[in-house]
Amino acid sequence: QVQLVESGGGLVQAGGSVRLSCAVAGRTASDLSMGWFRQAPGKEREFVAATSRSGVSTFYADSVKGRFTISRDNAKNTVYLQMNSLKSEDTAVYYCAAAVASWAVVLTNPLRYESWGQGTQVTVSS
């Protein structure tokens, strides 16, 4: 069973940066396609970014493209989300997700990810 634990959230000013981490346990990270999603109060969970098992391929939501970067260190079983130029609309709980299937299959669809972390709050103050 895959366990995911996010960390790194907090309160940040608009225009600032924060890096989220997702520690993977229970399975070798390099076996898993990984994604980040977020959910703001009163809104549905939305896709943020995804990466292939190797980390070579990445894909982003239009709303974060050019500002966020997903990366992974499989040797450390950890996936990251570097968030720059933060805006108030980025305020949400951020979730890490893992899937056994190829990233091209799971990509933006949360229903295709089997494992989820507990989430970490990111609040951007304007």
C-alpha positions in Angstrom: 0.0 0.0 0.0 1.3 3.4 -1.0 1.5 6.1 1.7 2.0 9.8 0.7 2.8 12.5 3.2 2.9 16.2 2.1 4.8 18.9 3.8 5.9 22.5 3.2 2.6 24.4 3.1 2.0 27.6 5.1 1.2 31.2 4.8 3.0 33.2 2.1 2.6 36.7 0.6 1.4 37.2 -2.9 4.4 37.1 -5.3 6.3 34.8 -2.9 7.4 31.2 -3.3 7.0 27.9 -1.5 8.1 24.3 -2.1 5.9 21.4 -1.3 7.3 17.9 -0.7 5.6 14.6 -1.0 7.3 11.6 0.7 6.4 8.2 -0.8 6.4 5.1 1.3 5.3 1.5 0.7 6.4 1.4 -2.9 9.4 2.6 -4.9 8.6 6.0 -6.2 10.1 5.3 -9.6 7.2 2.8 -10.1 4.6 5.5 -9.8 3.3 8.3 -11.9 2.8 11.3 -9.6 0.5 14.3 -9.6 -0.4 17.4 -7.5 -4.0 18.5 -7.1 -5.5 21.3 -5.1 -8.9 22.1 -3.6 -10.1 25.6 -2.5 -13.0 26.1 -0.2 -16.3 25.5 -2.0 -14.6 24.3 -5.1 -13.9 20.9 -6.7 -10.5 19.3 -6.5 -8.5 20.5 -9.6 -5.4 19.2 -11.3 -2.2 21.2 -10.9 0.7 19.2 -12.3 1.8 15.6 -13.1 5.1 13.9 -13.9 6.1 10.6 -15.4 7.8 7.8 -13.4 11.3 9.0 -14.5 10.4 12.7 -14.1 11.4 13.4 -17.7 7.9 14.3 -18.7 5.7 16.9 -17.0 2.3 18.5 -17.6 0.7 21.5 -16.0 -2.6 23.2 -15.7 -2.8 26.4 -17.7 -3.4 28.4 -14.5 0.0 27.4 -13.1 2.1 27.0 -16.2 5.3 29.0 -16.0 5.0 29.6 -12.3 5.0 26.0 -10.8 7.5 23.2 -11.4 6.9 19.6 -10.5 10.0 17.5 -10.0 11.0 14.3 -8.3 14.0 12.6 -6.7 13.4 8.9 -6.9 16.5 8.2 -4.9 14.8 10.0 -2.0 11.3 8.7 -2.9 10.1 12.3 -2.9 8.2 14.5 -5.3 8.2 18.3 -5.2 6.1 21.2 -6.3 8.0 24.5 -6.5 5.5 27.3 -6.5 6.6 30.8 -7.6 4.9 34.1 -8.2 2.0 33.0 -6.0 -1.4 34.6 -6.3 -4.3 34.7 -3.9 -6.2 32.3 -6.1 -3.5 29.7 -5.5 -4.8 29.4 -1.9 -6.0 25.8 -1.4 -5.2 22.5 0.2 -2.6 20.8 -2.0 -2.7 17.0 -2.4 -0.1 14.7 -3.7 -1.4 11.7 -5.7 0.2 8.5 -7.1 -0.8 6.0 -9.8 0.6 2.8 -11.0 -0.5 3.4 -14.5 1.5 5.5 -17.0 1.3 9.2 -16.5 -0.1 9.7 -20.0 -3.1 7.6 -18.9 -3.7 9.2 -15.5 -2.6 12.7 -16.2 -5.2 15.2 -15.1 -8.0 12.8 -14.0 -8.1 12.4 -10.2 -10.2 9.3 -10.5 -7.2 7.5 -12.0 -4.9 8.1 -9.1 -5.1 5.3 -6.5 -3.3 6.9 -3.6 -3.6 10.3 -2.0 -1.8 12.2 0.8 -3.6 14.0 3.5 -3.0 17.4 2.0 -1.2 20.5 3.1 -2.6 24.0 3.3 -1.2 26.9 1.3 -2.5 30.3 2.0 -1.5 33.3 -0.1 -2.1 36.7 1.4 -2.6 39.7 -0.8 
